[in-house]
Amino acid sequence: MLHKTLKPFPDNFLWGASTSAYQVEGASLEDGKGPSCQDVKEVPEGTSDLKVCADHYHRYKEDIALMAEMGFKAYRFSIAWTRILPEGTGEVNPKGIEFYNNLIDECLKYNIEPIVTMFHFDMPAALDQRGSWSNRDSVDWFVNFSKILFENFGDRVKYWLTINEQNMLTLVGPVIGTMTIPEGCTNELKEIYQQNHHMLVAQAKAMALCHEMLPDAKIGPAPNISIIYPESCRPEDTIAAQNANALRNWLYLDAYVYGKYNNLVWAWLEEKDACPEFAPGDEEILKNAHPDFIGFNYYNTSVCKESDGTEKGGAISQQENSGEAGLFDGVKNPYLKTTEFGWEIDPVGFRGTIREIYSRYHLPMLVTENGLGAYDKLTEDGKVHDPYRIEYLRKHIEQIQLAITDDCEMMGYCPWSAIDLISTHEGVVKRYGFIYVDRDEFDLKTMDRCRKDSFYWYKKVIATNGADLSDEC
């Protein structure tokens, strides 16, 4: 669709950026915080552990001031479950409540809306030992945690996100160090989708509780959504793309919004004897969630073709798409450039993803992650020149405006990440932030903050409400 005139970004558009607790805070076992699965996992060889990260825990005032200097309207961050409940359940840690109270208040001091993610890849290690999401009690654990967050922070937090990238937790959990499979499991696929079901029920109950306790707040999910193209116009490839999109995207959003399992995925699970078991009341719980908006992370699209039944399966994420036997076979897209880390770049697919989400669900959308990881270098005079990031963000923001002109309802844009942090797979060297942190993989150096060129560029974009996307900073 070609538009003669583009609609402006809404006046109340939430320009900001995102982080997660385990990747940015550091202070991993400080002030009463208990270990999470991220603290006890074996990190990839050659990458930093998560003990210090960007030291946001001690430097949040400086970091929020820099975000305010950029003009942020919102800051999306997560609350570490074990900083609030060191054992996952039981006694509340007052130091954890104090930290997030201070962080929220610091945001509000600069008129920055705190957007809180309740769960971002950091199951308490103590709950992992009790079965993690495999245990039906995980529903109650999460709802109890949610209630504590609503009670302590709900007077100031208007926007909540339940579970970050639940589809990645399900599809590639071992890659991000979050999957716990019980010993003696004989049907791993059924086990994985039973865990996914518990997450669906837990977040649905949390949404209903939020509406009950905080009637003026808004809450939504935060999956990683990106459309998957058929390799060709062969009808068989189109069927494969429908299968892939259902497995990667619509299973989750159908359950979040409509409280129903996607029929294509359910048929596949039936064939694999892997359908999750519903406890009494689950069906009603799922249908009563009623999210107010859809948060979603977007990095790139994928391509697939008809399955020949031999695909190894087991990986369908931002950077990998090996297919799933009997459903689809993943292939590379020859029309797209890639980042230094091999991730395909598809701004137009961003618009396509937004359009598809809105046409299916008709809820406002908040972009909760989108960004470029790169080997940023600090010059001798203390600068970071990252024109590649500016180009990436500009092209994606242009597509948001096109989607707005397509009459898709967009709430805001919170790219990844506000500040350099520890990448889940590649450590410190893969930098995403507008703010450079002076540290290496194992040498903490000064930990000083430095404004990248993209910092000044994004400041201009926010100041003009997206009207000026030129490359000049």
C-alpha positions as CSV (number, residue, x, y, z in Angstrom):
1,M,0.0,0.0,0.0
2,L,1.5,3.3,-1.1
3,H,0.4,6.4,0.9
4,K,0.5,9.9,-0.4
5,T,0.6,11.4,3.1
6,L,1.9,9.8,6.3
7,K,0.1,10.1,9.6
8,P,2.2,11.5,12.4
9,F,3.1,9.6,15.5
10,P,0.5,10.0,18.2
11,D,1.1,12.9,20.6
12,N,1.3,10.5,23.6
13,F,3.6,8.0,21.8
14,L,5.8,6.3,24.3
15,W,9.4,6.7,23.0
16,G,11.8,4.9,25.2
17,A,14.0,1.8,25.4
18,S,14.3,-1.5,27.3
19,T,16.5,-3.6,29.5
20,S,16.2,-6.7,31.7
21,A,17.2,-7.1,35.3
22,Y,19.6,-10.0,34.9
23,Q,21.4,-8.4,32.0
24,V,21.8,-4.9,33.3
25,E,21.6,-4.7,37.1
26,G,24.5,-6.7,38.4
27,A,24.6,-7.0,42.2
28,S,23.5,-10.6,41.4
29,L,23.5,-11.8,45.1
30,E,23.6,-8.4,46.8
31,D,21.2,-6.9,49.5
32,G,19.4,-10.2,50.0
33,K,18.8,-11.2,46.4
34,G,18.6,-14.9,45.8
35,P,20.1,-16.7,42.8
36,S,18.0,-17.1,39.7
37,C,18.5,-19.7,36.9
38,Q,20.6,-17.0,35.2
39,D,23.0,-16.8,38.1
40,V,23.6,-20.5,38.3
41,K,23.7,-21.5,34.6
42,E,27.0,-22.1,32.8
43,V,27.5,-19.0,30.6
44,P,28.8,-19.5,27.0
45,E,32.6,-19.9,27.0
46,G,34.4,-16.6,26.6
47,T,31.6,-14.5,27.8
48,S,31.1,-12.5,31.1
49,D,29.1,-13.8,34.0
50,L,26.2,-11.7,35.3
51,K,27.6,-10.6,38.6
52,V,28.2,-6.9,37.6
53,C,26.7,-6.4,34.1
54,A,26.3,-2.7,33.6
55,D,26.1,-2.1,37.4
56,H,22.7,-0.5,36.9
57,Y,21.8,-1.5,40.5
58,H,24.3,1.0,41.8
59,R,24.2,3.5,39.0
60,Y,20.5,3.7,38.2
61,K,20.3,7.4,39.0
62,E,23.0,8.3,36.5
63,D,21.5,6.0,33.9
64,I,17.9,7.4,34.3
65,A,19.3,10.9,34.1
66,L,20.9,10.0,30.8
67,M,17.6,8.5,29.6
68,A,15.9,11.8,30.6
69,E,18.5,13.7,28.7
70,M,17.5,11.7,25.6
71,G,13.9,12.7,26.3
72,F,12.5,9.2,27.1
73,K,8.8,9.1,27.7
74,A,9.1,5.5,29.0
75,Y,11.6,3.0,30.3
76,R,10.8,-0.7,30.0
77,F,12.7,-2.8,32.6
78,S,12.1,-6.0,34.4
79,I,11.9,-6.8,38.1
80,A,14.1,-9.6,39.3
81,W,11.9,-12.2,41.0
82,T,14.6,-13.2,43.4
83,R,15.4,-9.6,44.4
84,I,11.8,-9.5,45.7
85,L,11.5,-13.1,46.9
86,P,14.9,-14.7,47.3
87,E,13.5,-18.2,47.4
88,G,10.7,-17.5,44.8
89,T,8.1,-17.8,47.5
90,G,7.9,-17.0,51.2
91,E,9.5,-14.0,52.8
92,V,9.7,-10.7,50.9
93,N,13.1,-9.0,50.7
94,P,12.6,-5.3,51.9
95,K,15.9,-4.3,50.1
96,G,14.5,-5.5,46.8
97,I,11.2,-3.5,47.3
98,E,13.3,-0.5,48.2
99,F,15.4,-0.7,45.1
100,Y,12.5,-0.9,42.7
101,N,10.6,1.8,44.6
102,N,13.7,4.0,44.1
103,L,14.0,3.1,40.5
104,I,10.4,3.8,39.8
105,D,10.5,7.1,41.6
106,E,13.6,8.1,39.8
107,C,11.8,7.5,36.5
108,L,8.8,9.5,37.5
109,K,11.0,12.4,38.7
110,Y,11.8,12.9,35.0
111,N,8.2,12.1,33.8
112,I,9.4,8.8,32.4
113,E,6.7,6.1,32.5
114,P,7.9,2.9,34.0
115,I,6.9,-0.1,32.0
116,V,7.5,-3.2,34.1
117,T,8.1,-6.7,32.8
118,M,7.2,-9.1,35.6
119,F,9.2,-12.1,34.3
120,H,12.2,-11.9,32.0
121,F,14.1,-15.2,31.8
122,D,15.0,-15.3,35.5
123,M,13.1,-18.1,37.3
124,P,14.4,-18.4,40.9
125,A,16.9,-21.2,41.3
126,A,15.0,-22.4,44.3
127,L,11.9,-22.9,42.2
128,D,13.9,-24.6,39.5
129,Q,14.7,-27.2,42.1
130,R,11.0,-27.6,42.7
131,G,10.3,-28.2,39.0
132,S,10.1,-24.7,37.6
133,W,7.2,-24.3,35.1
134,S,6.9,-28.1,35.0
135,N,5.3,-27.9,38.4
136,R,1.6,-26.9,38.3
137,D,2.3,-24.9,41.5
138,S,4.3,-22.5,39.2
139,V,0.9,-20.9,38.4
140,D,0.4,-19.9,42.1
141,W,4.1,-18.9,42.5
142,F,3.8,-16.4,39.6
143,V,0.4,-15.1,40.8
144,N,1.8,-14.6,44.3
145,F,4.8,-12.7,42.9
146,S,2.4,-10.6,40.7
147,K,0.3,-9.7,43.7
148,I,3.3,-8.5,45.6
149,L,4.4,-6.3,42.7
150,F,0.9,-4.8,42.3
151,E,0.6,-4.1,46.0
152,N,4.0,-2.4,46.2
153,F,4.3,-0.6,42.9
154,G,0.8,-0.4,41.4
155,D,0.2,3.1,42.8
156,R,2.8,4.4,40.3
157,V,3.2,1.8,37.5
158,K,0.5,2.1,34.8
159,Y,1.9,-0.4,32.3
160,W,2.7,-4.0,33.0
161,L,4.1,-6.8,30.9
162,T,3.6,-10.4,32.1
163,I,6.2,-12.8,30.5
164,N,8.9,-11.8,28.2
165,E,9.2,-13.9,25.0
166,Q,7.2,-16.9,26.3
167,N,7.5,-18.4,22.8
168,M,11.3,-18.3,23.0
169,L,11.1,-19.9,26.5
170,T,9.2,-22.7,24.9
171,L,10.9,-23.0,21.5
172,V,14.5,-22.5,22.4
173,G,14.6,-22.6,26.2
174,P,17.9,-24.5,26.5
175,V,19.6,-21.8,24.4
176,I,18.7,-19.1,26.9
177,G,19.3,-21.3,30.0
178,T,15.7,-21.4,31.1
179,M,14.4,-24.9,30.4
180,T,14.1,-27.6,33.1
181,I,13.2,-31.1,32.0
182,P,12.4,-33.5,34.8
183,E,14.4,-36.7,35.1
184,G,12.8,-39.7,33.6
185,C,10.7,-37.6,31.1
186,T,9.6,-39.9,28.2
187,N,7.8,-37.3,26.1
188,E,9.8,-34.2,26.1
189,L,7.6,-32.3,23.6
190,K,4.5,-32.9,25.8
191,E,6.6,-31.8,28.8
192,I,7.6,-28.6,27.1
193,Y,4.1,-27.7,26.0
194,Q,2.8,-28.5,29.5
195,Q,5.2,-26.0,30.9
196,N,4.0,-23.5,28.2
197,H,0.4,-24.2,29.3
198,H,1.3,-23.4,32.9
199,M,2.8,-20.1,31.7
200,L,-0.3,-19.3,29.7
201,V,-2.5,-19.9,32.8
202,A,-0.2,-18.0,35.1
203,Q,0.0,-14.9,33.0
204,A,-3.8,-15.0,32.4
205,K,-4.4,-15.1,36.1
206,A,-1.9,-12.3,36.6
207,M,-3.8,-10.2,34.0
208,A,-7.1,-10.7,35.7
209,L,-5.6,-9.9,39.1
210,C,-4.1,-6.7,37.7
211,H,-7.5,-5.6,36.4
212,E,-9.0,-6.4,39.8
213,M,-6.3,-4.7,42.0
214,L,-5.4,-1.9,39.6
215,P,-8.4,-0.9,37.5
216,D,-6.6,2.1,36.0
217,A,-3.5,0.1,34.9
218,K,-2.9,-1.6,31.6
219,I,-1.4,-5.1,31.2
220,G,-0.3,-7.2,28.2
221,P,2.0,-10.0,27.1
222,A,5.5,-9.5,25.5
223,P,6.2,-12.4,23.1
224,N,8.7,-12.3,20.3
225,I,6.6,-12.0,17.1
226,S,7.8,-11.9,13.5
227,I,6.1,-13.2,10.4
228,I,7.5,-16.1,8.4
229,Y,7.4,-15.9,4.6
230,P,6.9,-18.8,2.2
231,E,10.0,-19.4,0.1
232,S,7.9,-19.4,-3.1
233,C,4.3,-19.2,-4.4
234,R,4.1,-22.9,-4.4
235,P,0.9,-23.7,-2.5
236,E,2.8,-26.2,-0.4
237,D,5.2,-23.5,0.8
238,T,2.2,-21.3,1.8
239,I,0.9,-24.1,3.9
240,A,4.3,-24.5,5.5
241,A,4.4,-20.8,6.3
242,Q,1.0,-21.0,7.9
243,N,2.3,-23.9,10.0
244,A,5.4,-22.0,11.0
245,N,3.6,-18.8,11.9
246,A,1.1,-20.7,14.0
247,L,3.9,-22.5,15.9
248,R,6.1,-19.4,16.4
249,N,3.5,-16.6,16.7
250,W,-0.2,-17.3,16.8
251,L,-0.2,-20.1,19.4
252,Y,0.8,-17.5,22.0
253,L,-1.2,-14.5,20.8
254,D,-4.4,-16.6,20.2
255,A,-4.1,-17.9,23.8
256,Y,-3.3,-14.4,25.3
257,V,-6.1,-12.6,23.5
258,Y,-8.8,-15.1,22.8
259,G,-8.0,-17.7,25.5
260,K,-7.9,-20.5,22.9
261,Y,-5.2,-22.7,21.5
262,N,-4.4,-22.2,17.8
263,N,-6.0,-25.0,15.9
264,L,-3.0,-25.8,13.7
265,V,-0.7,-26.2,16.7
266,W,-3.2,-28.2,18.6
267,A,-3.6,-30.6,15.7
268,W,0.2,-31.0,15.6
269,L,0.4,-31.6,19.3
270,E,-2.4,-34.2,19.0
271,E,-0.4,-36.1,16.4
272,K,2.6,-36.0,18.6
273,D,0.7,-37.1,21.7
274,A,1.9,-33.9,23.3
275,C,-1.3,-32.0,24.1
276,P,-1.1,-30.2,27.5
277,E,-3.4,-31.4,30.2
278,F,-5.9,-28.8,31.5
279,A,-6.6,-28.5,35.2
280,P,-10.3,-27.8,36.2
281,G,-11.0,-24.1,35.4
282,D,-8.1,-23.5,33.1
283,E,-10.3,-22.9,30.1
284,E,-12.2,-20.2,31.9
285,I,-9.0,-18.7,33.3
286,L,-7.5,-18.3,29.8
287,K,-10.7,-16.7,28.4
288,N,-10.8,-14.2,31.3
289,A,-7.3,-12.7,30.8
290,H,-8.4,-9.8,28.5
291,P,-5.1,-8.1,27.8
292,D,-5.3,-4.3,27.3
293,F,-2.6,-4.2,24.6
294,I,0.0,-6.4,23.0
295,G,3.7,-5.8,23.7
296,F,6.0,-7.6,21.3
297,N,9.7,-7.9,20.5
298,Y,10.8,-7.8,16.8
299,Y,14.3,-8.4,15.4
300,N,13.8,-10.1,12.0
301,T,11.7,-12.4,9.9
302,S,12.2,-15.9,8.7
303,V,11.5,-17.9,5.5
304,C,10.3,-21.5,5.2
305,K,9.3,-24.1,2.6
306,E,7.5,-27.4,2.5
307,S,8.7,-30.0,4.9
308,D,10.1,-33.3,3.6
309,G,9.8,-34.8,7.0
310,T,13.5,-35.0,7.8
311,E,14.1,-31.6,9.5
312,K,15.8,-31.9,12.8
313,G,13.6,-29.2,14.4
314,G,14.1,-27.7,17.8
315,A,15.1,-24.2,16.8
316,I,13.0,-21.3,15.5
317,S,14.1,-18.0,17.0
318,Q,15.5,-14.6,15.9
319,Q,18.8,-16.1,14.6
320,E,18.0,-19.7,13.8
321,N,15.3,-21.5,11.9
322,S,16.0,-25.1,11.2
323,G,12.4,-26.1,10.7
324,E,10.1,-28.7,12.3
325,A,9.6,-32.1,10.7
326,G,6.2,-32.4,9.1
327,L,5.4,-28.7,9.5
328,F,8.0,-26.7,7.6
329,D,11.7,-26.5,6.6
330,G,13.6,-23.2,7.4
331,V,15.6,-21.5,4.7
332,K,17.7,-18.4,4.4
333,N,16.3,-15.2,2.9
334,P,18.6,-14.1,-0.1
335,Y,17.1,-10.6,-0.2
336,L,18.2,-9.4,3.2
337,K,21.5,-8.1,4.7
338,T,22.7,-9.4,8.0
339,T,24.2,-7.9,11.1
340,E,27.8,-8.6,12.2
341,F,26.3,-11.5,14.3
342,G,24.4,-13.0,11.4
343,W,20.9,-11.8,12.2
344,E,18.9,-10.8,9.1
345,I,17.7,-7.2,8.9
346,D,14.1,-6.7,7.6
347,P,12.5,-3.4,8.4
348,V,9.7,-4.0,5.9
349,G,8.9,-7.2,7.7
350,F,8.5,-5.1,10.8
351,R,5.6,-3.3,9.1
352,G,4.2,-6.6,7.9
353,T,4.4,-8.1,11.4
354,I,2.6,-5.1,12.9
355,R,-0.1,-5.2,10.2
356,E,-0.7,-9.0,10.7
357,I,-0.9,-8.7,14.5
358,Y,-3.4,-5.9,14.3
359,S,-5.5,-7.5,11.7
360,R,-5.8,-10.6,13.9
361,Y,-6.2,-9.1,17.3
362,H,-7.2,-5.4,17.0
363,L,-5.4,-4.3,20.2
364,P,-3.0,-1.4,20.7
365,M,0.6,-2.5,20.2
366,L,3.8,-1.6,22.1
367,V,7.2,-2.5,20.6
368,T,9.1,-3.8,23.6
369,E,12.3,-4.7,21.8
370,N,14.0,-4.0,18.5
371,G,17.6,-3.3,17.9
372,L,21.0,-3.9,16.5
373,G,23.8,-5.7,18.3
374,A,27.3,-4.7,17.1
375,Y,31.0,-4.5,18.0
376,D,30.9,-0.8,19.1
377,K,34.3,0.8,19.6
378,L,35.2,3.6,22.0
379,T,37.5,6.1,20.3
380,E,40.5,7.7,22.0
381,D,38.5,10.9,22.5
382,G,35.7,9.1,24.2
383,K,33.2,8.8,21.4
384,V,31.3,5.9,19.8
385,H,30.3,6.3,16.2
386,D,27.5,3.9,15.4
387,P,25.9,5.0,12.0
388,Y,24.9,1.4,11.4
389,R,22.6,1.5,14.5
390,I,21.1,4.8,13.4
391,E,20.4,3.4,10.0
392,Y,18.8,0.3,11.5
393,L,16.6,2.2,13.9
394,R,15.6,4.8,11.3
395,K,14.4,2.2,8.8
396,H,12.4,0.4,11.5
397,I,10.8,3.6,12.8
398,E,9.9,4.6,9.2
399,Q,8.0,1.3,9.0
400,I,6.2,2.0,12.3
401,Q,4.9,5.3,10.8
402,L,3.8,3.4,7.7
403,A,2.0,1.0,9.9
404,I,0.3,3.8,11.7
405,T,-0.7,5.2,8.4
406,D,-2.2,1.8,7.7
407,D,-4.4,2.5,10.7
408,C,-2.6,0.1,13.1
409,E,-2.8,1.4,16.6
410,M,0.7,1.9,18.0
411,M,1.4,2.9,21.7
412,G,5.2,3.2,21.7
413,Y,8.6,2.1,20.7
414,C,11.1,0.8,23.3
415,P,14.1,-0.6,21.4
416,W,16.8,-2.9,22.8
417,S,18.6,-1.5,24.7
418,A,18.7,1.7,26.7
419,I,22.3,1.0,27.8
420,D,24.9,-1.6,26.9
421,L,24.3,-4.8,28.9
422,I,25.2,-8.5,28.8
423,S,23.9,-10.3,25.7
424,T,22.3,-13.7,26.5
425,H,24.5,-15.4,23.9
426,E,27.5,-13.2,23.1
427,G,28.3,-11.4,26.4
428,V,29.5,-7.8,26.5
429,V,31.0,-7.5,23.0
430,K,27.5,-7.6,21.4
431,R,26.4,-4.0,22.3
432,Y,22.9,-2.7,21.7
433,G,22.7,0.4,23.8
434,F,22.4,4.1,23.1
435,I,24.8,4.5,26.1
436,Y,28.2,2.8,26.0
437,V,29.5,1.2,29.2
438,D,33.3,1.2,29.5
439,R,34.0,-2.4,30.3
440,D,35.2,-5.5,28.5
441,E,34.2,-9.1,28.8
442,F,36.4,-9.7,31.9
443,D,38.0,-6.3,32.6
444,L,35.5,-4.0,34.3
445,K,37.7,-0.9,33.5
446,T,36.0,2.3,34.5
447,M,32.4,1.4,34.0
448,D,31.9,5.0,32.8
449,R,28.9,5.9,30.6
450,C,29.5,7.4,27.2
451,R,26.8,8.8,24.8
452,K,27.0,7.1,21.4
453,D,26.1,9.0,18.2
454,S,22.8,7.1,18.3
455,F,22.1,8.7,21.7
456,Y,22.0,12.2,20.1
457,W,20.1,10.9,17.1
458,Y,17.4,9.3,19.1
459,K,17.2,12.4,21.3
460,K,16.3,14.4,18.1
461,V,13.8,11.8,17.0
462,I,12.0,11.9,20.3
463,A,12.1,15.7,20.5
464,T,10.4,15.9,17.0
465,N,8.0,13.0,17.8
466,G,9.4,11.1,14.9
467,A,9.1,13.9,12.4
468,D,12.9,14.2,11.9
469,L,14.5,10.8,11.1
470,S,17.4,12.2,9.1
471,D,20.8,10.7,9.8
472,E,22.3,13.9,11.3
473,C,22.7,13.8,15.0
